[in-house]
Amino acid sequence: MTAVRTRIAPSPTGFLHLGTARTALYSWAYARHHGGQFVLRIEDTDVARSTQDSVDQIIASMNWLGLDYDEGPIYQMQRLDRYHAVVEQMIAAGTAYRCYCTPEELEAMKAGQEARGEKRRYDGTWRPAPGKVLPPVPEGVKPAVRFCNPPDGDVTWDDLVKGPITINNREIDDLIIQRPDGVPTYNFAVVVDDWDMGITHVFRGDEHVNNTPWQINIFKALGAPLPLFGHCPVILGDDGQKLSKRRGAVSVTAYEENGYLPEAMLNYLARLGWSHGDDELFTREQLVSWFDGTHMNKSPAQWDAAKLAWVNAQYIKRADDARLAALVAAQLGRRGIAVGDQSVLVPMCALFKDRCSTTVELADWLSMYFTPVTPSAEDRATHVTDAVKPAIAALAERLVAVAWDKASIQQAIKDTIGAHQLKMPQLAVPLRVLVCGRAQTPSIDAVLSLFDRNDVLTRLRTV
Ligand code: GLU
């Protein structure tokens, strides 16, 4: 059996969006599952809209997700000579031809077809045929090159995701494979590349299903071996509409900034369109060992922000505290809070991570250790009552001298409630409000022990 080779071929006209990230992930996992290779190809033939910044972002997103590639990035615009050579071969073989129609003529052709209620298609003016006399070549018109699509018969393939698909050639026309400026079009460059790069399996978005018959016909015209194709259904937003750049955060980098862990994102994206029994949480290694291209969903997946948050929370719980500390330091840095020695964050992450879905939420908690808090007037009025203020003042005095650890702080709190005949929550809640700025926290002795003693004393003395 030929070695499996897959690829992802993003166009660098924006960030790596979630749909492409998911097909990249399937292509990568499929190659890794079979011990094959995964290629990154940059489809930059839309010169006006392609940017290096976008390439950099795509690569950064792939790196973040851990989708390592064996070859690439290969840029299509660096392969123009190869496409030109193939075009010339095809013209010589009679499977492609030059078309000198001007944009105005094509426009008129389209208008006429629309007026007659016909399907829009190229009318074959320049398509050679035995015995046909072609129009005289006009001066000063740079030709496009069109593919001689077979006029009839079916194109059929067994889609890895959707199952058998058949399209009749009468449905499709002679598409342009090279523009008058010499730049190849997507459907042609993609075939030459998939052929040259020995691609055996193509996973891509649903939006390309209609392109596949052309591509298969071009593969056949070139005598090139056909890869297998799998078209993954679109991802719908929480609102059931198609995800798009205008609808919500759909770039991979946005999720990184918003405090998601790459392994959670990988897990969630993989599960969105594929399943392995009832497994909701799986490691990268499990994904690779399970992902054989079967059990792909045929229907669109719905993006579920709450589920992603749940998945992320599971990974945050399991994450190493030192790693979380570095991520939280970066989040705090974005807010202008410089932590200095990151190691102070390690026990803080350990204490708070169980209640956080993202590292942004973790940073929300931990910022109280580095910047002053402002308890709400309502919390103060409800919890920091005149009845409890003497106990707070007394506790502050006890805390001046105790050893600064959880057990000693706990003892000081117990002694204070004993001396003032209070119940634990009557003192613990106002402590939380004053020191943390909120009424609920993990165990207050543990929370306090991670503060600087003087910060606690200052906040308690505001009563
Ligand atoms: N450049 C195309 C895209 O980003 C690639 C499609 C394909 O994988 O063939 O949609």
Residues whose N, C-alpha, C, O or C-beta is under 5 A from the ligand:
A	BS01	LIG	A9 P10 S11 E43 V190 F203 R204
